[in-house]
Amino acid sequence: MLTDDLHGIFPALPTPLTPAGRPDLAALTDLVERNIAAGVTGLVPMGGTGEFTALSDEDRIAVVRRTVEAARGALPVVPGVLSTGFADAVTMGQAFRAAGADAIMLVTPFYVVPTQEGVAEYFRAYRKAVDAPLVYYDIPGRTGFYTQIDMIAGLADDGVIIGAKICNTDAHYFNRLAERVADKISLMSGDDMLYAIHLMHGARGGVLASAPLLPGYWVRLHGTLARGEFAEGIALHRKLLPVFAALFNETNPGPLKAMLAAMGQPVGDVALPLRAPGAATRALMDTALKAIREEQLA
């Protein structure tokens, strides 16, 4: 997988679970096939939306393997690795690669409090240990780590990473980062609500939690913005505001799974410590579902 392969809509896939808490591989196949039919350009199983931290190694590998099988080589599969330690992250990355993953989306280390130099060395060592292209996963709201632009630019300059999923909500930061690295790696928006801004500032696409819910609409939205039709793209993006209000009122992917079920794509419940959405979120879901119907977003 090359930098130019990382573009467009890469849905962050939830992991369908059975009542016993194991991956529902049949439901996963249905979800993958639905997203491919809608025209997405890549798939991201595991990661946060896929509840990586809640699953066993065996189940994580099974999910990635089935995603690869269901994709049938039609588009790249880039699983997210959210291990807290280097050894565990390497083990998962090697297993995902053996299962057919085209690249690995590796989160910056968390729980420990690393320096910029330490994280850079972590990614360099990981690239040597796991023979796979790397996507740098920056999500400071979850990890507590703020990626300095010079550090990620160094990884880009040296070819350690082919891209980065950026969940930093500072639009000025994203603009400055794109000015430094957008000609070297593929920047992917990791924030559904800032997608239009990120595209206008140089992102080539996005790894998005709401994309599995409305993949066709997201493909249309991306295409509009990518063509430079910004006024229309922003108008399309704003139609998703009720959806964003519901999906992100509680921790992802609880509301996403509930919304998928309401739209005829059941994927089971979330794993502990997450729980099914509460009453306030359910009310927002009702509003979002009404908007989806009225605006014909699905």
N, C-alpha and C positions, 0 to 999 in steps of 0.2 A: 504494500500500500504506500502511495506517495502523497505528498502534500496536496497535489491537485485533485486527489480522490476524496478529500475531506471538504465537502461543500454541500449546500442545500440543507434539507431537513433530515436530521438524525433523531428519530424519536427515542427518548429515554424510556425503555420498556419496563412496566411493572412486571413482577414475577407472579403469575397466577398460582394460587395455593389451594390445595385440597382442604377439607375440614380438618384433616390430621396435620396440616401445616407443612406438607411436602409439595414440591412443584407439580403443578398440573400441566403436564407436557402437551396434552392434546389442546388445552385452552391456549397455551403459549403458541402452538403452531397456528391456530386460528388467528390470534392477534398479529403474529408476524405476517401471515398471508394477507390480512386486511390492510396492513400498513404498506406492504409492497404494492398491492393493487392500487393504492391511492397515489403512488408515485414518489414515495420518499426515496432518498438517495443513500441511506445507511441506517444501521440499527445499533443501538447501545443497550444491551442487556446488562444486568447487574448494576453496579453503581448505587447511588442512593435511592433512586426510584425503584430499582430492582431489589431493594432490601438486602444488599450484600452482607451487611453486618449481622443480620438476623439468621442467615442460613449456614448450614454446614458446608464444608469444602466439597463434599460429594454432591450436594444439591446445586451448589454454584456451578460446578463443572457440567452437570447434567443440563442446566439451563442454557449455558453457552453452547454446548454441543447441539442441543435441539434447535436453538436459534440459527446456528450455522446450517444445519440440515434443512430447516424450513426456508432459509434464504436461497438455497440451491445455487450459490455463486452469483446471484443476480446483482448483489450489492454488498458492500463491505460490512462486516460485523466487528464492532469495537467495544468489547466489554469493559466496564469500569471496575477497577481494583481499589478497594477502600480499606485495605489492611493497615493496622496501626504500626506494624514493624516491618523492617526490610526483608527479613527471612520469609515471613508469611506472604508478603507481597510478591516476592520472587517465585515462591511455590505456586501461588495462584496464577501469576502471569505465564509461567511455563506450562501449567496445566491448560489454561485457556488457549494458549498458542497451539498446543497439541490437539485441542478440540476443534481447531480450525479458525480461530480468531485472526482477523487481518491486522489488527493493531491492538494496543492496550491503552486505555485511558486511566492514567495513574494519578491519584489524588496526592496533594502535598502531605507530608507526614503530619499527624496530629497526636494529641495527648502530650507528647514531648513538646518542648518549646525550642525549635531549631533556629539557627542563624540562616541568613541568606546563603552563605557559603556551604552550610551543611545540607540544605535542600538541593543546591546545585550538584553537590557531590553525590547525593542520594540518587538523583536522576541519571547522572553519568554512570554510576555503578550499576543501576538497574538496567540501563540500555545494554551494557556489556553482559549482564547475567541472563537477560531474557532477550532472545533473538526475535524482536518484534519492534515495529515502528511505535513510537510513543506519542501520546497526546497528553499534554500537561493539563491537569485538572485543578483549577484555582477556584476555591470556594471559601473565602475567608470567614464568611458568616458561620460556617460549621467548623472549620479547622482552627480558627484564630490566627492563621498565618497570612500576613500581607505580603504578596509577591512584589518585590521591587522590579521596576521595568528593566534596569540594567542586568539583573540576574537572569530573567527569562530571555532577554536579548542575547546573552552569552550562550544559553542553551540553543537558541535558534541559529546563531552564527556558526556554532560547531556541529550542527546537524544532529544534535541529541534528540530533538523533538521535531515532529512534522506539523504539529498544530497545538492549539490550546483551547480548552473550554473555559471561558471566563465568566464567573458568576459575581464578580465585583460590581456592585450597584453604583459605583462612581463613574458617571458617563465621561467625565473629563479624564479620568485614569484610562478608560478604554481608548479614548481618542489618542492620547499620548502613546499608549502601548502600540496601537495600530500604526502610528507614524514611524515607530522604530522597527517593527517586525513584520508588518503585513505583507511585505514583499519577499519574506523568507519562509514564513510558516502560514498555515491556515488558522485564522482566528475564528472561533465558533462561539456564538453567544450562548451563555448558559442561563440567561434570565429571560423568561417568556415575556415579561412585562416591559423590558427594555429592548425588545428585538428590533423594532424599527430604528431606534437610535443606533444600535450596534451595527446594523446593516449599512446605515448611512455613513458610519465612521470606519467602515472597512472590514467588517466581519464577512466571511464567505458563506455562512449558514449558521445553524444552531443545533445544539443538543438540548432538546426541550421536553419538559415533563408533561405539558399539555398536548403535545403532538400525537401521542397514541389515541387520544380521545377524538381529535378532529384532524387526521392526517391530510386529507384532501384539501381542507381549508388552509392548513399551514403551507402546503405546497403552493397553492395559489397565492397566498400572501407573500411567501418568499420570492416567487417569480415576479410579482409586481414590483417589489422593492429592488430586486436585482436588476430589473430593466431601467431603474431610475425613475419610476413613476411614484414618487414619494408621497404626493398628496393622496393618491388613491390607496397606496400601501398603508399610510397612517389611518385612513378611514376604515380600511379592512381590519387593521390591528385594534382599533377602538371598539369594534363590535365584539371583541373577545373580553372586554372588561368585566362583564358579569361572570364569565367563566373563570377568569383569574381570581375574582373575589371569592368564589366558592372553592376552587382548587387549593388556594394557598391560605385559607383561613385557619387551617390546621396543618400539621406536619405532613408533607408528601410521603407516601402515596395514598394515604387513607381516603381523602376526598376523591382522588383520581380513580381509585378502584370502585368506589361507590357510584361515581358518575358513569363509568364504563358499564357497570351492571345495569344502571337505569336506562342506558342506551342500547341494551341488548347484547353486550359483550361481557358476560360475567367472568371475573378473574379471581373470585374468592376474597377472603378478608386479608387484613394486614397481620403481620406477626408482632408479637409482644417485643418491646413495650408499647408499640402503637396500638391504637384502638379504633373502632369504627367511628365515623364522624358524629359529633354531638348535634343537638337540636339546632343551634345557631347556624352551624355549617349546613345542615340539611335544608334549612330555610333558604340559604344562599344558593344551594344546589337547585332547588325548585325554580328560583328566579333565573338561574343560568340555563336550565333545561328549557324553560319557556323561551328565552332569547334564542337558543339554538334552533328551536322549532320555527319561531316567527321569522328569524333572519335566514333560515335555511342554510345553516352553517355546516350541517352534517351531510 
